[in-house]
């Protein structure tokens, strides 16, 4: 029994050394190439904003006001467990500039602002959620 345990230990050690050698030989580049592209978010919809109260601390969209340059893309990320949206205008008066539709949890939406101005947006599902993009 003891010889069997020692043999298994030696085999495991050999396998680990082989794996470590493969990573050191440059095979790790293949793994990096297959990694997904991560899109950073400029604005986050944090957890629990589907309940009223975030408007009191101006934290429904974080940050709630963002300034960008003309022709810059803004990306919103839904970090909540509920559906949300990013819709141009104000609640009850949407504009046709942009609309993410319903965003699932962990889903992102991006829009490129190609003209200067101040652009309000809101969540169609949660009227207390609102934000603004200022394009300079």
N, C-alpha and C positions, 0 to 999 in steps of 0.2 A: 504494500500500500504506500509506504513512504517513498519507494523508488518511482511509483506512478506519479505522485504529487510533485516530486523533484523534476521528473521528465516534462510534466505539463508546465511547470514554472519555466524551465529552460526554453520550451517551444514558444511560450508567450513572450519571453524576453527577446528571442530571435525575431519574432513578428514585429515587436515594437521597434527594434533597431532598424529593421527593413523599412518600416513606415517613416521613421525619422530621417533615414537616408534619402528616401524618395522626396521628401519635402525640401531637404537641403540641396538636392541635385537640380533644382529649378522647376520641378513639376508644379510648384505652388502657383506659377504664373497661369497655368491652365485653369486652376480653381478661381483665381482672381478675375479672369476674363469671363467666366460664367456667372459671376456675381451680378445680381440685379442692379440696375441704375437707381440710385436713391435720389428722389426729388425732394429737396428741402422745402418746407412750408414757410411762407412769410407771415401767415395769419393762422392761428390755431382755434378750433372750436373745442374747448377743453371739456372734461367730464362734468356731468351734472348740469349743463347749461340748458337742458331740455325742460328744466323746472324753473319757474320764476325765481328771481333773486339775483341772478348774475348782473342784471341791469343796474342794481343798486351799487355795485362795485365796479361797473363798467368793464366786466370781464366775460361777456358772452362770446365775443371774438377777441383774441389776444394777439396783437394789440387791436383796440377798437378803431383807432385812427392810424393810418399808415401813409407816409409820404414817399412817392416814387418819382422817377424821371419819366418823361414822355418816351413811349415805346418800350417801357419796362413791363415785364410779366409779373403778376402777383399770383401766388399759389396759396390756396386755403386748404387746410387739412382737418377733417372731422375726427377728432380724438375722443369723441363721446361714444357712448353705446347706443345712442338714438340716431335716427335719421335727422339731417339738417339740410339747409340749402343756402346758397349764396346768390341772391337775386337783386339786381339793380333797382334802385328806387327806395321808397319807404313802404311800410306795411299798408296795404290797401290801395297803393298807387305805384305798382311796379312800372319800370320803364323797360324798353326792349333792348337795352345795351348788352346785358349778359344775364344768364340764368343757368345755374349748375344743374337744375333738377334736383331730385332727392339724392343726397349723398349718403351712402352706407357708412357705417363706422369704418375708420381707417382709409376712407376714400378721399382723393384730392381733386381739386378743381383749379384750373389756371385760366387767367384772362390777361391779354396784353392791352394796356391802355395806350392808345395812339393819339390822344389829344389831351391838352392841359385842361384842368378843371377839378372840381370837387364832386365825387361820385358816392352817393349814399347807397348802402345795400342792407339787406335784412334776410331773415330766415322766414320762408313762407309758412312753416309749421309752428314757429314759436315767435309771436309778434313782439316780444320783449328783446329779441336778439337783433341788434343793429350795429352797423359800422360804417366807416367812411374811408375812401381812398382819395388822397390829394395828389394830383399829378402836376408836377412843376415843370 
